[in-house]
Amino acid sequence: MYKLVKPLFFTMSPETAHHQVTGGLHRFNKIWGAKSLLKSMYTVEDPRLNREVFGLTFKNPVGLAAGFDKNAEYIEDMMGLGFGFIEIGTVTPRPQPGNDKPRMFRLVADEALINRMGFNNQGADVAAGRLQKLKDRKDLIIGGNIGKNKTTPNDEAVQDYIYCFNALFEYVDYFVVNVSSPNTPGLRDLQEKEPLKKILNTLQDLNHARYKPKPILLKIAPDLTDPQLDDIVEIVTETKIAGVIATNTTISRTGLKSDSALASETGGVSGKPLAKRSTEVIRYLSERSNRAFPIVGVGGIHSAADAIEKLQAGASLVQVYTGFIYEGPALVSQICKGLLRSM
């Protein structure tokens, strides 16, 4: 079915298509029996798919990456498509419009996207309010991806992460500290050792002051060098956070086949061109750390084989976004069925 409507969506701008699809899915799910229909089409239920990772039980290892549902508007709708978990955000303390449009571009020849969204979101308090109103949290694993506002200086960034952490704490199952988006000026500077340790240690102090701490993960860029990845292993070990998400989008344009003018648009590349590098990062972190912490693999997953490659490289869970756009809602069930066949 998706193959029939995909050409229509691809005539629209990526942002328009996104709003049409998510809005349409939300309206469809209000029809009696619609949720059950979608569940029967796209959900694979098998206890062999269950995963115990950083203290949480996932019904399957395939999640929706941050960026798709920035404001926690479509969690129940997306769960009906078979995801094992949903990650909202990136959210910031204050609402912000993000960068000027156009800010997302399809590289169809590469099965990729370029985005420079710039953490457009309605703010942490709005997201928390929506999460609080969720009718059924049974089996819903929700992650909260948190960042800083564009206008917040880096030396004050920790306060933004504290704000988001406190606002979302009661409503998410795990946190992701995002210091790796290429679309907020200066944000990636926070991946350097000292500022990153300051943020993570501060959040861990807040976390362990709570009755029941939540797992905190770090999302990293694929463009880090091996020495920088060694620093990440050291930082995760020292701060005792729960794990790493590898990886965010890349600023590299190596090997792109799309029109050079389009491919040179500013922003981060996601999709198939990212697949190899993200897997390399997963494998490097897994081997250098001797599998000391869980890794969530994301980047260029368009098939069950892609997901299995990430898992074999050392990932415990995987996430999709761009592959979901190109391949459609059946991708999640295809990955789950592929995992079952490989067992």
DASUL-V883146 format. One record per backbone hydrogen bond with DSSP energy under -1.0 kcal/mol. NH is the residue of the N-H (numbers start at 1). CO is the residue of the C=O. E is the energy in kcal/mol with one decimal. If there is no record, write none. Layout:
# DASUL-V883146
nh-><NH:NH>
co-><CO:CO>
e-><E:E>
This chain:
# DASUL-V883146
nh-><5:6:9:10:11:12:17:18:19:20:21:22:23:24:25:26:27:28:29:30:31:34:37:38:39:40:41:42:43:49:50:51:53:56:58:63:64:65:67:68:72:78:79:80:81:82:84:86:87:88:89:91:96:99:105:107:110:112:113:114:115:116:121:124:127:128:129:130:131:132:134:140:143:144:145:146:147:152:156:157:159:160:161:162:163:164:165:166:167:168:169:171:172:173:174:175:176:177:178:187:189:190:191:192:196:197:198:199:200:201:202:203:204:205:206:207:208:210:217:218:219:220:229:230:231:232:233:234:235:236:237:238:239:240:242:243:244:245:246:248:250:256:263:264:265:268:269:270:272:274:275:278:279:280:281:282:283:284:285:286:287:288:289:291:296:297:298:307:308:309:310:311:312:313:315:316:317:318:319:320:325:326:327:328:331:334:335:336:337:338:339:340:341:342>
co-><1:2:5:6:8:9:13:14:15:16:17:18:19:20:21:22:23:24:25:27:28:31:33:34:35:36:37:38:39:46:47:58:56:53:51:318:85:320:89:65:69:74:75:76:78:79:62:141:64:143:69:145:121:117:114:112:107:107:270:105:268:103:96:92:123:124:125:126:127:128:131:137:86:174:88:176:91:149:153:154:156:157:157:158:159:160:161:162:163:164:165:168:168:142:142:215:144:217:146:184:186:187:188:189:192:193:194:195:196:197:198:199:200:201:202:203:204:207:175:243:177:245:225:226:227:228:229:230:231:232:233:234:235:236:216:216:294:218:296:220:269:253:259:260:262:115:250:113:111:271:272:274:275:276:277:278:279:280:281:282:283:284:285:286:244:317:246:303:304:305:306:307:308:309:310:295:295:61:297:63:321:322:323:324:328:330:331:332:333:334:335:336:337:338>
e-><-1.3:-2.5:-2.0:-2.4:-1.4:-1.3:-2.8:-2.2:-2.2:-2.3:-2.6:-2.7:-2.1:-2.2:-2.6:-2.2:-2.2:-2.6:-2.1:-1.2:-1.8:-2.1:-2.0:-2.5:-2.4:-2.2:-1.5:-2.6:-2.1:-2.5:-1.2:-2.6:-2.4:-2.7:-3.3:-2.7:-2.1:-2.3:-2.4:-1.1:-1.1:-2.6:-2.4:-1.3:-1.8:-1.8:-3.5:-2.3:-1.7:-2.7:-1.1:-2.5:-2.2:-2.6:-2.8:-2.6:-1.3:-1.7:-1.8:-2.5:-2.1:-3.2:-1.9:-1.9:-1.9:-2.5:-2.1:-2.0:-2.4:-2.2:-1.2:-1.8:-2.7:-2.5:-2.1:-2.9:-2.5:-1.4:-1.9:-1.2:-1.4:-1.0:-1.7:-2.3:-2.2:-2.2:-2.4:-2.5:-2.4:-2.1:-1.2:-2.2:-1.2:-3.5:-1.1:-2.8:-2.5:-3.0:-2.5:-2.4:-1.2:-2.2:-1.7:-1.6:-2.2:-2.4:-2.1:-2.0:-2.6:-2.7:-2.0:-2.3:-2.5:-2.2:-2.0:-2.8:-2.7:-1.4:-2.7:-1.7:-2.3:-2.3:-2.4:-2.4:-1.8:-1.8:-2.2:-2.1:-2.9:-2.8:-2.0:-2.7:-2.9:-1.4:-2.0:-1.0:-1.8:-3.0:-2.6:-2.4:-2.1:-1.4:-3.0:-1.4:-1.7:-2.7:-3.1:-2.5:-1.8:-2.0:-1.3:-2.6:-2.0:-2.2:-2.3:-2.3:-2.7:-2.5:-2.7:-2.5:-2.6:-2.9:-1.9:-2.8:-2.8:-2.9:-2.2:-1.8:-2.7:-2.1:-1.7:-2.3:-2.8:-1.4:-2.2:-3.1:-1.2:-3.0:-2.1:-2.2:-1.5:-2.2:-3.0:-1.7:-1.8:-2.4:-2.4:-2.4:-2.7:-2.2:-2.5:-2.0:-2.2:-1.6>
